[in-house]
Amino acid sequence: MDDWIDQLAAALGEEPLSQEEMNRLLGVARDVAHRVERKVTPLAAFLLGLAVGRNVSAGAGRPDAMAAALETLRTALPENRPEDRPEDRPEG
């Protein structure tokens, strides 16, 4: 996986992800998949990338831009998984 993602970064003209960045991104992807819905995970990742790119373009370093975007995502995540929320349980 690391080789492929490094190749993709190079093809896109981006620096490769550090191990810490990979771990953080995979962690939030897991959180979105389990606490929101699996199918929105790539959409959330896309929006995170847009936010990071915008902040980097405005002068922030990539680590700071990523930290800010991930913090925003974490505050937007619901506390519980959908099946644990009363409003998301099937009528029964």
Order of alpha helices (4+ residues) and beta strands (2+ residues): alpha-alpha-alpha-alpha
